[in-house]
Amino acid sequence: MLGDPAYDVLTRFDWGTDAAGLHTACCLLRLRAADMIKFGELYLGGGIWHGKQILPAGWVEQTMTPSELSSQYALMWWLDLDVHGHQIWAARGALGQVIAVAPEHRLVVAIGSVPTADVATGPDEVWPLVNEVIVPTLA
């Protein structure tokens, strides 16, 4: 039902704003799982969507370059390896929201979770599902 937070998470997108009403741009992007898949596919395709260059050439490669502070973090993406040593890029959001891209397998996984009173979800709960179950089945 509209207005129910669990329903809203599954049916609409939004970008949070600060107290002045300005989009924060760093976080608070709410996407449907279908849109999360599209975002992952855009990155998997090197910034090309349906034959059209959407992101500047070289942008995806630049955003997947490890930062100076951590070899496991780039520009808003976590860089990881699955249990077989294959690269995975992950955009991890609050409450267990994940976009995972496994470039070697041409795979995008989106997880949109809604915590309940008896089950809390977060990156520590959903990431093993991607890293240890879904992606390794392709190896």
C-alpha positions in Angstrom: 0.0 0.0 0.0 1.3 3.4 -0.9 2.7 5.2 2.1 3.9 1.9 3.7 7.7 2.1 3.8 8.2 -1.6 2.7 5.9 -1.0 -0.3 7.6 2.3 -1.3 11.0 0.7 -1.3 9.8 -1.8 -3.8 7.8 0.4 -6.1 9.5 3.8 -6.5 12.8 5.6 -6.7 14.0 8.8 -5.1 17.1 10.6 -4.2 17.3 12.0 -0.7 17.8 15.7 0.0 19.4 17.6 2.7 17.7 20.1 5.0 17.8 22.8 2.3 16.1 20.4 -0.2 19.3 19.9 -2.3 20.0 16.4 -3.6 22.9 14.9 -1.5 24.4 13.0 -4.5 26.6 10.9 -2.3 24.0 8.7 -0.9 20.3 8.2 -0.2 19.5 7.0 -3.7 16.5 4.7 -3.5 16.0 2.4 -6.5 13.8 -0.5 -7.4 15.6 -3.8 -8.0 14.9 -3.5 -11.7 16.6 -0.1 -11.8 19.6 -1.5 -9.8 20.1 -4.1 -12.4 20.1 -1.4 -15.1 22.7 0.5 -13.2 24.9 -2.6 -12.9 24.4 -3.4 -16.6 25.5 0.1 -17.5 28.8 -0.4 -15.6 29.2 -3.9 -17.0 28.9 -2.5 -20.5 31.6 0.1 -19.8 29.2 3.0 -19.7 27.3 2.0 -22.9 23.6 1.5 -22.8 21.8 0.0 -25.8 24.6 1.1 -28.1 24.8 4.6 -26.8 27.7 6.0 -24.7 26.0 7.2 -21.5 29.0 7.6 -19.2 32.2 9.3 -20.5 34.7 6.9 -22.1 37.0 5.5 -19.5 34.7 6.5 -16.6 33.9 2.9 -15.5 37.6 2.0 -15.5 38.4 5.1 -13.5 35.7 4.4 -11.0 37.0 0.8 -10.5 40.5 1.9 -9.8 41.3 1.3 -6.1 41.6 4.5 -4.0 44.8 5.6 -2.4 43.2 4.8 1.0 42.1 1.3 0.3 42.7 -1.4 -2.3 39.2 -2.6 -1.7 37.4 0.7 -2.4 37.1 2.8 -5.5 34.7 5.7 -6.4 31.6 4.5 -4.6 32.2 0.9 -5.4 33.7 -1.9 -3.3 36.2 -4.1 -5.1 36.2 -7.7 -4.0 37.0 -11.2 -5.2 34.7 -14.2 -5.0 35.8 -17.5 -3.4 37.4 -18.5 -6.7 39.4 -15.3 -7.1 37.1 -13.6 -9.7 36.6 -9.9 -9.5 33.3 -8.5 -8.2 32.3 -4.8 -8.0 29.7 -3.9 -5.4 27.7 -0.9 -4.7 26.5 -1.5 -1.1 23.7 0.5 0.4 22.0 0.7 3.7 19.9 -2.1 5.1 21.4 -4.8 2.7 20.8 -3.1 -0.6 23.5 -4.4 -3.1 24.3 -4.1 -6.8 27.0 -6.6 -7.5 28.8 -6.9 -10.9 30.9 -9.9 -11.8 32.5 -8.8 -15.1 34.2 -12.1 -15.9 30.8 -13.8 -15.8 28.9 -10.9 -17.4 26.6 -11.0 -14.3 24.7 -8.4 -12.4 23.0 -9.2 -9.2 20.6 -6.8 -7.4 19.4 -7.3 -3.9 16.8 -5.0 -2.4 15.9 -6.0 1.1 13.4 -4.7 3.5 14.2 -5.4 7.2 11.4 -6.7 9.4 11.0 -6.6 13.1 12.5 -10.1 13.5 15.1 -10.0 10.7 17.6 -7.2 10.4 19.4 -7.0 7.0 22.7 -5.3 6.2 25.8 -5.8 4.1 27.2 -8.4 6.4 24.0 -10.5 6.0 23.5 -10.3 2.2 27.0 -10.0 0.8 27.9 -13.7 1.6 24.9 -14.6 -0.6 26.4 -12.9 -3.5 30.1 -13.7 -2.8 29.8 -17.3 -1.6 26.7 -18.6 -3.3 25.5 -16.9 -6.5 28.8 -15.9 -8.2 30.8 -19.1 -7.4 28.1 -21.3 -9.0 29.2 -19.8 -12.3 32.8 -20.7 -11.9 
